[in-house]
């Protein structure tokens, strides 16, 4: 086995997998991967590597599985030093971890609440989602990136979800660039970055997936 | 500049206790601000406007929130008695298991506590399944951290105190020594550690608090039973 064999158990449209792929790209790391069929049947490797949750992403480094996307990004940053993704000072790191934890707890589920509902529930879900983004807008402030002057860990953690935003906007009937203009500008800025541009899926693919999920859940 | 440390916590919060333990292990002096969660202080709301929760550690005026993240901050800032492993893979596993404890173990044990009858039996099976993973993790080790108490021991620490309290209230053995010998031993070793022992909240107060928390669920069950009885009469 070569010195650093990286293998990613992946799902192209998952915002959690997207973060890992961007982190790997930022570090200039070569890796192999396999796309998991989350609806048809999970691979034996996934079941063996992540027996508790059977979820992607899983990064196998020389055969050892690292689980949970934020964990994986920390691991990548701690194992492959250059360029650093997290801030150097411990307080800056604690702020980055705090907002990553907030993003993990709120953004994906907040968006899911939008596509899973209709009528009054949808209106509520939309407002709650906008509130979540407004809090992140507060964290961004007047900086170019959530990481500060440079694109970094926290930007990587959030940008993957942005491929799902157009779907939320369409279903919820709102525009992020109107409700949270700084976040809108931040998304455009991040998309100018090669690692992000090459990794983000096309929004219409997410739309198709969500359409399928809504049918499965009997919403449309 | 002299280090100024303040910890906003409640008397019983298991999350706050992680931070209390970590500060003690590191030998750090700090000021405690006890919060009443029904009447949160302006300072707490200012330091944690996003979640408005305890614990919050304030270091030289800068707030750090979320107990597991506070542990990481303490460990990175004060290098004595390291809590997290140095190796990135072992660190990643510790973080994973800590989250498993919060996301799966604690809710499953809580379900046992608030349910009865068939529902409780199912909850016990689920909780036991989760605890088996922890039993496996302890193989060949005294603590989750190895020879000494570490991050994962502090993350799971609530079990060493709360489980016996919940067991007493529901009159049920969740962590049976015959089924979970390593976990039982860990609970004793962790509880009796001189650093940890001093920090436990008063047991009688905890029993009183959790009995009160269980009441609404018992009342709900009783009302359901009464309704079912009157429907079938």
Interface residues (C-beta under 8 A of the other chain):
Chain A: X52 X61 X64 X66 X67 X68 X71 X72 X74 X75 X78 X79 X90 X91 X93 X94 X97 X98 X101 X102 X135
Chain B: X50 X59 X62 X64 X65 X66 X69 X70 X72 X73 X76 X77 X88 X89 X91 X92 X95 X96 X99 X100 X104 X133
